[in-house]
Amino acid sequence: MSAILEKHITTKSPKVQNLWNIALSEGFPIALWRLPKTSEKQLIIDLSGRASRMKVDLEEMSSGFVISPFQGESLFIKSDLHYIFGAENQQVNDNSIEQEVFEKQYLVYFDKEIEQENFPQIYPDSNAEERNFGPYNEMLFAEMVSNAIMSIKNGEVQKVVLSRTKNITLSDTFEVTEAFQKLCAAYPNAFISLVYLPEYQCFWLGATPETLVSVDKDGKFRTMSLAGTQSAVGVNGENLLAGEIRWSHKEIEEHAFVSRYIIECFKKIRLREYHESGPKTVQAGNLMHLRTDYMVDTREVNFPQLGTVMLELLHPTSAICGMPKVPALRIIAEQELHDREFYSGFLGPVNIQQESHLFVNLRTMKIVENEATFYAGCGITEDSNPVKEWFETEMKIETLMRVVV
């Protein structure tokens, strides 16, 4: 195993970690995740050695995990091996014949390796040195926002979402699967995921609150409008309750744009039988958001393909792109200094236990060797304040940084 990969090894949670170590050393794509409001963690390994590129068709695909960029082809990690772990990281699903063969081939070797190796401490140094703000600083980002506001006032778009990055150098003791476990503990209502893509030699770790498309085993389709952001911490450091939050006209308008976008997608396919709930104030880590939920019983409306159809219509949503979509994408391409890659794309399990759950990849970080890149964005409307938008992105980045670094 290379020196680069060794720094991601820990002896904690040996069953999960042994499997992770094996897949990492062999160059297999891996996905580890935990669904919102559950304690089970699931892990799949693709034994082909490379994620497949394909269009997402929820009704036709085999079981696996999808990770899709903001723009471009989706990657599919096939579920050759699938493990489910309970709250104490003990396996709770039965081994298949393939899993038994895999474990006999590898696990004995790795158990011996773990006994012989001296691994680094598993807890990251909270004083990890900050290298820079990526290509962005407050003045540059404010200029981008001001340019976007001018485009809105000129009638080019109604709303555009701009994002930025922040780069840090991780401590030598940072351990990626330990960071995943910490996010699971800190954010029980979020989708927590850790993906390794050997073709890119990178990890993507995140905790996102936003469902893009979900279809459960009973045929219930769900999506949500999540927009508008405030701190969940008061000026004196106190934790605020949802009922104490007061939303400004700008934030209400931003949320309304996303909600109207979803309803317009329903109208395009002439779907009228949907349930709408909200808007309501919800907490996601150190942030408060406005959220409206939408549900459709695909069996009642005789529309089994709804998940795939809505995925194609929704992505990229106005919550991470803007409205109208085409001019918003043009402004993003002109203003942003980075490639979003998988940030603001979508990811999640597909046809695992007869269910598919895809989430917008929002609170996320990319890890290459010991460098971490954090991503965050904000919705710009005519009423936006460039300085406030900078601090909103800082708050969103802090959602991950305060837990994992």
Backbone hydrogen bonds, N-H to C=O, Kabsch-Sander energy under -0.5 kcal/mol:
donor,donor_aa,acceptor,acceptor_aa,energy
6,E,2,S,-1.8
7,K,3,A,-1.0
8,H,5,L,-1.7
9,I,6,E,-1.7
17,Q,13,S,-2.9
18,N,14,P,-3.2
19,L,15,K,-1.8
20,W,16,V,-2.3
21,N,17,Q,-3.0
22,I,18,N,-2.4
23,A,19,L,-2.4
24,L,20,W,-2.5
25,S,21,N,-2.6
26,E,22,I,-2.1
27,G,23,A,-0.7
27,G,24,L,-0.8
28,F,23,A,-2.8
30,I,196,Y,-1.7
31,A,44,I,-1.9
32,L,194,L,-2.6
33,W,42,Q,-2.5
34,R,192,I,-2.2
37,K,188,P,-3.0
38,T,35,L,-1.2
41,K,85,F,-2.6
42,Q,33,W,-2.8
43,L,83,Y,-2.6
44,I,31,A,-2.4
45,I,81,L,-1.8
46,D,29,P,-2.2
47,L,45,I,-0.7
49,G,46,D,-1.1
52,S,76,F,-2.3
54,M,52,S,-0.5
54,M,74,S,-2.0
57,D,55,K,-0.5
60,E,57,D,-1.1
61,M,57,D,-2.3
64,G,350,V,-2.2
65,F,77,I,-2.2
66,V,348,G,-2.7
67,I,75,L,-2.4
68,S,346,F,-3.4
70,F,341,E,-2.6
74,S,54,M,-0.9
75,L,67,I,-2.6
76,F,52,S,-2.8
77,I,65,F,-3.3
78,K,76,F,-0.8
79,S,63,S,-2.2
80,D,45,I,-0.9
80,D,78,K,-1.8
81,L,45,I,-1.6
83,Y,43,L,-3.0
85,F,41,K,-3.3
86,G,90,Q,-2.8
89,N,86,G,-2.2
92,V,84,I,-2.9
93,N,84,I,-0.9
100,E,96,S,-2.2
101,V,97,I,-2.2
102,F,98,E,-2.3
103,E,99,Q,-2.7
104,K,100,E,-2.3
105,Q,101,V,-1.8
106,Y,102,F,-1.8
107,L,103,E,-2.0
108,V,103,E,-0.7
110,F,106,Y,-2.2
111,D,107,L,-2.6
112,K,108,V,-1.8
113,E,109,Y,-2.2
114,I,110,F,-2.5
115,E,111,D,-1.5
116,Q,112,K,-1.7
117,E,113,E,-2.6
119,F,117,E,-0.8
126,S,124,P,-0.5
128,A,125,D,-1.2
128,A,405,V,-0.8
131,R,129,E,-0.5
132,N,167,N,-1.4
136,Y,133,F,-1.7
141,F,137,N,-2.6
142,A,138,E,-2.4
143,E,139,M,-1.9
144,M,140,L,-1.9
145,V,141,F,-2.4
146,S,142,A,-2.5
147,N,143,E,-2.2
148,A,144,M,-2.1
149,I,145,V,-2.6
150,M,146,S,-2.0
151,S,147,N,-1.8
152,I,148,A,-1.9
153,K,149,I,-2.6
154,N,150,M,-1.7
155,G,152,I,-1.6
156,E,151,S,-2.3
157,V,151,S,-0.6
158,Q,323,M,-3.0
159,K,323,M,-2.0
160,V,380,I,-1.9
161,V,321,C,-2.6
162,L,160,V,-0.6
162,L,378,C,-1.8
164,R,376,A,-2.7
166,K,374,F,-1.8
168,I,372,A,-2.3
169,T,129,E,-1.4
170,L,168,I,-0.6
170,L,370,N,-3.1
174,F,171,S,-1.6
179,A,175,E,-2.0
180,F,176,V,-1.7
181,Q,177,T,-2.1
182,K,178,E,-2.1
183,L,179,A,-2.2
184,C,180,F,-2.1
185,A,181,Q,-1.8
186,A,182,K,-2.4
187,Y,183,L,-2.5
190,A,187,Y,-1.4
191,F,208,T,-2.8
192,I,34,R,-2.1
192,I,190,A,-0.7
193,S,206,G,-2.1
194,L,32,L,-2.7
195,V,204,W,-2.3
196,Y,30,I,-2.4
197,L,202,C,-2.1
200,Y,197,L,-1.5
201,Q,197,L,-1.1
202,C,197,L,-1.2
203,F,367,I,-2.3
204,W,195,V,-2.2
205,L,365,M,-2.4
206,G,193,S,-2.3
207,A,363,R,-2.4
208,T,191,F,-2.2
211,T,209,P,-0.6
212,L,358,L,-2.5
213,V,358,L,-1.6
214,S,222,R,-1.7
215,V,356,S,-2.7
216,D,220,K,-1.9
219,G,216,D,-2.1
221,F,219,G,-0.6
221,F,296,V,-3.4
222,R,214,S,-2.4
223,T,294,Y,-1.9
224,M,211,T,-0.9
225,S,292,T,-3.0
226,L,224,M,-0.6
227,A,290,L,-1.9
230,Q,288,M,-2.0
232,A,286,N,-2.6
234,G,238,E,-3.7
237,G,234,G,-1.9
240,L,232,A,-2.9
244,E,241,L,-1.6
245,I,242,A,-1.3
252,I,248,S,-2.3
253,E,249,H,-2.5
254,E,250,K,-2.2
255,H,251,E,-2.1
256,A,252,I,-2.3
257,F,253,E,-2.0
258,V,254,E,-1.2
259,S,255,H,-2.2
260,R,256,A,-2.7
261,Y,257,F,-1.8
262,I,258,V,-1.9
263,I,259,S,-2.1
264,E,260,R,-2.5
265,C,261,Y,-1.7
266,F,262,I,-1.9
267,K,263,I,-2.3
268,K,264,E,-1.9
269,I,265,C,-1.1
269,I,266,F,-0.5
270,R,267,K,-1.5
271,L,266,F,-2.8
272,R,270,R,-0.6
274,Y,272,R,-1.5
275,H,295,M,-3.0
277,S,293,D,-2.6
280,K,291,R,-2.1
282,V,289,H,-2.6
284,A,287,L,-3.0
287,L,284,A,-1.3
288,M,230,Q,-3.2
289,H,282,V,-2.9
290,L,227,A,-1.0
290,L,228,G,-0.8
291,R,280,K,-2.6
292,T,225,S,-2.2
293,D,277,S,-3.1
294,Y,223,T,-2.5
295,M,275,H,-2.1
296,V,221,F,-2.3
298,T,219,G,-2.4
298,T,296,V,-1.0
301,V,297,D,-1.9
303,F,298,T,-2.8
306,L,303,F,-1.8
309,V,305,Q,-2.3
310,M,306,L,-3.0
311,L,307,G,-2.0
312,E,308,T,-1.9
313,L,309,V,-1.7
314,L,310,M,-3.1
315,H,311,L,-2.0
320,I,317,T,-1.4
321,C,317,T,-0.9
323,M,159,K,-2.0
328,A,324,P,-1.7
329,L,325,K,-2.6
330,R,326,V,-1.8
331,I,327,P,-2.1
332,I,328,A,-2.3
333,A,329,L,-2.3
334,E,330,R,-1.9
335,Q,331,I,-2.5
336,E,332,I,-2.4
340,R,338,H,-0.6
343,Y,340,R,-2.4
344,S,361,N,-3.0
345,G,342,F,-1.7
346,F,68,S,-1.0
347,L,359,F,-2.1
348,G,66,V,-2.2
350,V,64,G,-3.0
352,I,355,E,-2.1
353,Q,351,N,-0.6
355,E,352,I,-1.1
356,S,215,V,-2.3
357,H,349,P,-2.4
358,L,213,V,-3.2
359,F,347,L,-2.9
360,V,210,E,-2.2
361,N,345,G,-2.4
362,L,360,V,-1.9
364,T,362,L,-1.6
364,T,375,Y,-0.5
365,M,205,L,-2.2
366,K,373,T,-2.4
367,I,203,F,-2.7
368,V,366,K,-0.5
368,V,371,E,-2.5
371,E,368,V,-2.5
372,A,168,I,-2.6
373,T,366,K,-2.6
374,F,166,K,-3.0
374,F,372,A,-0.5
375,Y,364,T,-1.5
376,A,164,R,-1.8
378,C,162,L,-2.2
380,I,160,V,-3.3
381,T,379,G,-0.5
384,S,381,T,-1.8
389,E,385,N,-2.3
390,W,386,P,-1.7
391,F,387,V,-1.8
392,E,388,K,-1.8
393,T,389,E,-2.0
394,E,390,W,-1.9
395,M,391,F,-2.3
396,K,392,E,-2.0
397,I,393,T,-2.3
398,E,394,E,-2.2
399,T,395,M,-1.0
399,T,396,K,-0.5
400,L,396,K,-0.6
400,L,397,I,-0.9
401,M,397,I,-2.3
402,R,398,E,-2.4
403,V,400,L,-1.3
404,V,400,L,-2.4
405,V,401,M,-2.0
